[in-house]
Amino acid sequence: MRQPSITLVVRGRPDRFGLQKLYLRYAWNYQTNYIALTWKLLPKDWDPKAQTVKPKATLGGEGAIAVNTDLRNKLNKAFLIITELMAAGTAPSFEVFRTRFAGDRKQFESFSATALEILKKELAAKEVTHSTFKAYRAAIHKFIEIDGDLSIQQLTRDKILLFKTKMIATGKENMAAQYLRNLKVVYNKVLKFHRLKDLHSPFEDLEMKVERISDKKRLTVEEYMTLRKALSTFPEGNKDRETLRRFLIMCRGLRYSDTEQIKRQAHYFEMPDGDVTLRYLLKSARKTGTQEIVPISETDSQLLLHWQPDGSLFEPTDYKTYVARLKKVSQKLLGREITTHYGRHFTGDLILNSGLMDAEDVKKILGVTSGRIAEIYAQRDIKSLLRKFFKAVEGMEGE
């Protein structure tokens, strides 16, 4: 009985980076078949005679030594199977060989398919909010668009760096950092699902910090005052007025999604402080679950707090419709388009530049935290925070 011929070959169509896959070539009885292996490399980095990867090859996160060790183990396993089949007098057909070669090795679906399956189950079980699900899904889809649909074993640090580089090249540093954080969370979920160890550590040594928003995307104090003063020029109930009113509330630190839930009875509070009354909104952010404290001055309460008959602060509005209206009215009043998140960044910039408030104050007002969900703050802490905030914005209330 003739023994099969087994070799490693680079074949197939190159991907966008010129990388081709390595295959185990199995030739027997005038038939040739191939088994795809994990690795991809440039053809120039492969030594077909030595059946090894050349030093300093481009291998997606692994060194040539590690890859060659893996390939040598696969070849040894293949030849051992052939030896056993020949000794037993079993015809070494490709079907028999492939079954023995695969053994009990677990075949994993694509990273994205597994991740989305996990997230859908968590959403159905209400373990994540719909907005969180959408944020994770957006990161996964963007990753597929840039790096392709990979398996969990193929998701290496080089792939993550490529993703980040491509995003930054399009001027989306902040979005890249947000997507990377979301992908890291999802990656750990997939590892846990498959009971795998993090062998590649693709998210190590990556700069995750979101850069300060660019001057181009900042809302200036003058622009804020223009929008605030323009509010009174629109009649009650006017769509542009309601659009501006909601945005000015967001200039106190809220996300758009949080303005959809504000109820007078549940979220609005007043407390006496000497001769004045301190007013604020206190609610949990839909996106993160952290507590947000929204200072409301006396002028704000008259200008911005118009409660609906059901106790809501705003009428229900589709997000895309609202964004379109905000862009239109801001173009008219400011000469440029702005979006909902400008208000939240305006709050953070204002607090830090006031000289009266610090990063801890930012965390309390914006509802952000490092490492765990923020605690609900005691009333004496809220009083101190509100006094500092109103001191910081003194003179900005307008007429």
JORACOR-V706074 format. One record per helix or strand of 3 or more residues. SS is the DSSP state (2 for helix, 1 for strand). FROM is the first residue (numbers start at 1). TO is the last residue. If there is no record, write none. Layout:
# JORACOR-V706074
SS:FROM:TO  SS:FROM:TO
This chain:
# JORACOR-V706074
1:5:11  1:20:28  1:31:41  2:43:45  2:64:87  2:94:102  2:111:124  2:130:147  2:152:154  2:157:169  2:173:194  2:215:217  2:221:233  2:239:250  2:256:259  2:264:267  1:268:273  1:276:284  1:291:296  2:298:303  2:319:334  2:341:354  2:359:366  2:379:392
